[in-house]
Amino acid sequence: MDQVDSPILLPQTPRRRTRHRTSSIASQPTFRSDGSLKPSHRSLSPNMRPWPSSLPNGSYPEILAPVPRRHHALQPTTALADAWLRTPSPPLSLRGSGQHGHASFGAVAFVGAAGKESAVVQEEQGFGRRWLRWMHKNGVKHWVVPCTLLASVLVRWCVGLGSYSGQGTPPMFGDYEAQRHWMELTNHLPTRQWYTYDLQYWGLDYPPLTAYHSWLCGKIGSFIDPSWFALDTSRGVENPTSKLFMRSTVILSDYAIYVPAAWLFTRVWHSDRSRRTQNGALLTLLFHPALLLIDFGHFQYNSVMLGLTLLAATSFISGRDLLGAFLFTFSLGFKQMALYYAPAVGSYLIGKCLYLGPRDGAQLFVRLAIVTAGTFLLLFLPFLPPFAAASAILDPITRIFPFNRGIFEDKVANFWCATNVIVKWKLWTTQSALMRLSALFTLVGFLGAAIAPIRAWLRLRNQERATGVPSVMRTVLLLALLNSSMSFFLFSFQVHEKTILLPLLPLTLLLSTAPHDSPTFKVGVLTNNVGIFSMWPLLRKDGLGTQYVALSLLWNRLIGHGPYVSLRKATFLDAFTWAAYLGCALLHLLEFACGPPARYPDLFPVLNVLLCTPVFLFAWLWSIKSIIEARWTAGGVSVVERKEKRTSLDRVISSESLGAGGVSSGLAPLDFDGVRNRREKATSLGYEFSSRRGAN
């Protein structure tokens, strides 16, 4: 035994084995005289271990083993750049490797107190979440938001490198030319002619705030090159420098309004969540494919309207109702489609006025009315006396609400266009009758959004007044916005395919932090993907097929969505999702394989409408169901229900709180009314019982 090259083994006294205790043995590496590491005895078989014969039976020597080295990415360093540069490109996952690897998006090595490395592989659904986890675990989490903003700029600019609406298609061109033409006429014509000049060539048909935005962009562009916006002679200008300027105005407008609104939403609405969860929600919002395709591909400024609405909703939840009313009025002043949100916003504010009581509620109502009316007056001031004739106000109003265009124009996935395959609405009845019928359908559709916030506020009135806005009202407001906007999209008069962006915004806000196995996430992702597919006829006409595929795959990869579910465990929602995706894929294959028949040139757009409309109707019904559930949870169990159950529950709690022989075990009987010596308030039973136990 003396000839064996082995470390010095010290005998230990036998340790008594216990059932519930274990002890760890600290180990240190042993080296030979030449500096090489001696082999560990753990690699030897039991027959080869050099146990001294003098050790008593049951004694176990201490086994010395080398201490594993930490990965250099996890070594403490004060130089952030040094640690970043020395970190190799991390693999996407360590699944199935069976060994430790570099710190990666899906698995990051954790170091214990004893200095030993243990790789803990944690599944993170979605490339974006794995990247966030990797950034946080490697000490560069403060670079997450800057990197996200830079990446989003790059993606937006890459989308803008493609074609746009009406490129090279005279004489009317498309939406790109419409936006450029509005910059032209607002810079060369007096205000009273903005809504009356040459209406046959892209007459201005948006509220005054869009006109002011066009005036500002036109002023800056005319300072750079006056030929871009010369009156009448610049129609159809498509030189590279003017296109560069126009694309830049969309990005600057987006980063001035929508991006700050998305960042503020993640910090305010998810203030009780971790910073990594907030950044994940920011990724979901900034890379939303439908908005990127329409604004930066097709060419529009919808992000300004949506950003103002998002800022208004965040202000409402923060308790700044007057600021929220001002911002939402600005959203209405930029695009009239923001009216899709008006029933939900109005119901929320009226409900809060009732919640505050006669005195405070009346004061808030008067202030909201003054702010809203004053903001509208400010926006339309150039069209009102003494700056214009009394009839001048009718010019923007008639252009903003184009009822003379019919129930629908292009093929859009809503109720009227889908049912027009069977019932020819334009031939069946008059246009005025269709206006009244669509108004009735829309009113019934958003009835839940108009009632639920008020009922939720009234149920909260029976509780103790909170210092801020109750958290449950966040979900109620978002669901009300979804229900209201989806009702307008499905049933209102004269809807464009691009207005699907309005119901997609609150739906994306809801799914941004929802668990992947929740109905909210599944419905949200399904509706978003089908919403992108519903715009495919428009995107194909604009030549944005590559951007359509790339952005859809990127966003689904970021959020971790894949339509791969086990058929044995599939729910109805999973099966419905599979059927919708299968229909979209088959329609794409059919469209690329063969053209439409000569007799039915609009066959594929009509099939697109028939496929997408049931999905939107399903999302609308789900919003009604969800808003009813959210409204019910706002007040918990009512006072009447608690009075009826008080006697039986008190008896049960009192019997459980007594020990053997009738001696109290220290748990006081449940105070079902909440806090003693206070008025009765409606809270949930679980909260009451847990609060009472915590107090004791």
PyMOL commands that set and color helices and strands:
alter all, ss='L'
color gray80, all
select helices_A, chain A and resi 41-43+46-48+72-74+80-85+127-137+141-160+175-188+191-193+208-224+226-229+240-268+275-286+289-299+302-317+321-334+336-356+358-379+381-383+390-400+403-405+415-419+425-428+431-445+447-460+472-491+497-511+519-534+536-541+545-559+572-593+603-635+639-656+660-662+685-695
alter helices_A, ss='H'
color red, helices_A
select strands_A, chain A and resi 107-111+117-121
alter strands_A, ss='S'
color yellow, strands_A
deselect
rebuild
show_as cartoon
